[in-house]
Structures are given as structure tokens and as C-alpha cells.
Amino acid sequence: MKQIPKFALYLLIATMILSVMPTDAEAEIYEDTVRLHILANSDSDDDQALKLKVRDKLLSEYGEALRGCGSKSVAEETVRELLPNIESTAEVLIQEMGYSYTVRATLTEEWYETRDYEDFSLPCGTYSSLRVIIGEGEGQNWWCVMYPPLCMELATEDAPADDGIIDYTGEEIRLIKNKKYNIKFKILEELSRTFAKNG
């Protein structure tokens, strides 16, 4: 069997990589999104149930404040101003549920794997993230999108499933709702892991 010349092999590999690299619209998804990341105290059933109670409370209390922000930068500034309130709101709820866990809320940059939701997918990558740690923060995570407020239907039956998605551009909406991009997102995720291990 005839061997493929090294140059042709490198060209083939480069072409494959370029074919799954983020487009401008995909890159803009990172620039237009604030994720929500909640870490439970532990993996016990009670702590996991408490995590979801905190999730619902935070979405109900603060999701509305982000609905009209209009841009990621405004949403980030709003979240920064709300961090003390977010911590206290979560701690009050936790105390009402009979626990004494503290809560730490920060706005940071975090790596997220490709995530499939019911009607859309988000590519892996580094996102601005509202990170809420309950107690020791050693339990399973829960994450979604705080801005645009795509997870509001989890906190209120009045919010339509796609409420908030209109804050993305038309091209961004097409990407995250087009299932064929799920494969591309997964390939990007695997490439990112490979480069991270070898970097």
C-alpha cells in the first residue's frame, strides 16, 4: 500500500482541524453568554435536592433582573452587583431548609464541556460564569445559562421555553438549535482536551 506523503498527511490533518474550528458566530456565543454553575455540598440525596432548591430560588429571584440587560457586559455588571445578595438569598433558603452551609458566589471564567439541552446545544469552551458553591462544594454540579435567561422555565411556569434566546443573534440561534452542530461541538471538545493534555 502506497504511503501518504507527510506533507499531504499534515495538510489533511490541518483541513480536518480547520473544519471544526469555531466560526465567528460560534466564537460570539462565548462572548454573549453568562453561564450558571452551582456546586452542591456533597453527593448525598439531601444535598443534591438542596442544590436544586437553591437553583430554583436564584433563577426566580435574579433571572428577571438579567432579562432586560441587553448585553453580556451589562449582565456581568449586574451579576457583580448582586453577588452579596445571591449569597445571602441562598443562605437564608438553606437555613430555612434546616442546614447551616455557607454559600460563596463569584463571577469568574470557567471551562465548560459541550452541553446538550432539550432544544439547543452549547459548544465547549471558556465562558463567563456565575459560580455558586454550597458548603464544601464537593457534590455534583448543575449548570445552565444565566444570560440570556434560557433556564427561567425551570424556576417559573410562566416563562416560555425559548424566552431569552432572542438575545442571541440570528446566526447564533441557528447554530445552537441546529443538531448537526452537536457533532462539531463534540469534536472541538475532544481536540481541546487533547491539546490541553499535550500542552
Helices and strands as residue ranges (DSSP letters): H 6-20, H 24-31, E 34-39, H 45-67, H 72-96, E 103-112, E 115-116, E 121-122, E 125-134, E 141-147, G 152-154, G 165-167, H 170-177, H 181-198
